[in-house]
Amino acid sequence: MKRYWKYIKPYWGAFLLAPLLMLTEVFGEIMLPKLMSLIINNGVANRDTSYIIAVGGVMVVTAFVMAAGGIGAAYFSSKASICFSSDLRKGVLDKVQ
């Protein structure tokens, strides 16, 4: 791992940001069923349309945050892996020549 650090170091931000954004998406995936159960148990059971709309709005915001997290995670993970592999390939080629 030590010998690869010089190739990872320029992209460490992307290497750290990708899993954090993925955790954001996973947290949203966990929250959506919980919010749906709140709508059913509290909103539908009590016929409280304002509660249903409020929690539904939270669900929509959660879905947008999840989408942003997923897109960001895909972008940063692909950027980090492509740049790392390109630099590694160049380093190996320089060493061989």
C-alpha positions as CSV (number, residue, x, y, z in Angstrom):
1,M,0.0,0.0,0.0
2,K,2.9,2.3,0.8
3,R,4.2,2.3,-2.8
4,Y,0.7,3.2,-4.1
5,W,0.3,6.2,-1.8
6,K,2.1,8.6,-4.2
7,Y,-0.5,7.7,-6.9
8,I,-3.4,8.0,-4.5
9,K,-2.3,11.2,-2.7
10,P,-3.3,13.7,-5.4
11,Y,-6.8,12.3,-5.4
12,W,-7.4,11.6,-1.7
13,G,-10.3,14.0,-1.6
14,A,-12.2,12.1,-4.2
15,F,-11.2,8.8,-2.5
16,L,-12.8,10.1,0.7
17,L,-15.7,11.9,-0.7
18,A,-17.1,9.0,-2.8
19,P,-17.9,6.7,0.2
20,L,-19.3,9.6,2.2
21,L,-21.7,10.5,-0.5
22,M,-22.6,6.9,-0.8
23,L,-23.4,6.8,2.9
24,T,-25.7,9.8,2.3
25,E,-27.6,7.8,-0.3
26,V,-27.8,4.7,1.9
27,F,-29.1,6.8,4.8
28,G,-31.9,8.0,2.5
29,E,-32.7,4.5,1.5
30,I,-33.1,3.6,5.1
31,M,-35.2,6.7,5.9
32,L,-37.8,6.4,3.1
33,P,-39.5,3.3,4.4
34,K,-39.6,4.8,7.9
35,L,-41.2,8.0,6.5
36,M,-43.7,5.9,4.6
37,S,-44.6,4.0,7.8
38,L,-45.1,7.4,9.5
39,I,-47.5,8.5,6.8
40,I,-49.5,5.3,7.0
41,N,-49.6,5.0,10.8
42,N,-50.1,8.6,11.7
43,G,-51.5,10.4,8.6
44,V,-53.7,7.8,6.9
45,A,-55.0,6.3,10.2
46,N,-56.0,9.7,11.5
47,R,-57.0,11.1,8.1
48,D,-54.6,14.0,8.6
49,T,-53.9,15.3,5.1
50,S,-51.6,18.1,6.3
51,Y,-49.4,15.5,8.0
52,I,-49.3,13.4,4.9
53,I,-48.3,16.3,2.7
54,A,-45.6,17.4,5.2
55,V,-44.0,14.0,5.5
56,G,-44.4,13.5,1.8
57,G,-42.5,16.7,1.2
58,V,-39.7,15.4,3.5
59,M,-39.7,12.2,1.4
60,V,-39.3,14.2,-1.8
61,V,-36.4,16.2,-0.3
62,T,-34.8,13.0,0.9
63,A,-35.1,11.5,-2.6
64,F,-33.4,14.5,-4.1
65,V,-30.6,14.3,-1.6
66,M,-30.2,10.6,-2.3
67,A,-30.0,11.3,-6.0
68,A,-27.4,13.9,-5.5
69,G,-25.4,11.6,-3.2
70,G,-25.6,8.7,-5.7
71,I,-24.5,10.9,-8.6
72,G,-21.7,12.5,-6.6
73,A,-20.5,9.1,-5.4
74,A,-20.4,7.7,-8.9
75,Y,-18.6,10.8,-10.2
76,F,-16.0,11.0,-7.5
77,S,-15.3,7.2,-7.4
78,S,-14.9,7.0,-11.2
79,K,-12.7,10.2,-11.2
80,A,-10.5,8.8,-8.5
81,S,-10.2,5.3,-10.0
82,I,-9.5,6.6,-13.5
83,C,-6.9,9.1,-12.4
84,F,-5.2,6.7,-10.1
85,S,-5.0,3.9,-12.7
86,S,-3.8,6.4,-15.3
87,D,-1.0,7.7,-13.0
88,L,-0.1,4.1,-12.0
89,R,0.1,3.0,-15.6
90,K,2.3,6.0,-16.4
91,G,4.5,5.2,-13.4
92,V,4.9,1.6,-14.5
93,L,5.7,2.6,-18.0
94,D,8.3,5.1,-16.9
95,K,9.9,2.5,-14.7
96,V,10.0,-0.1,-17.5
97,Q,11.5,2.3,-20.1
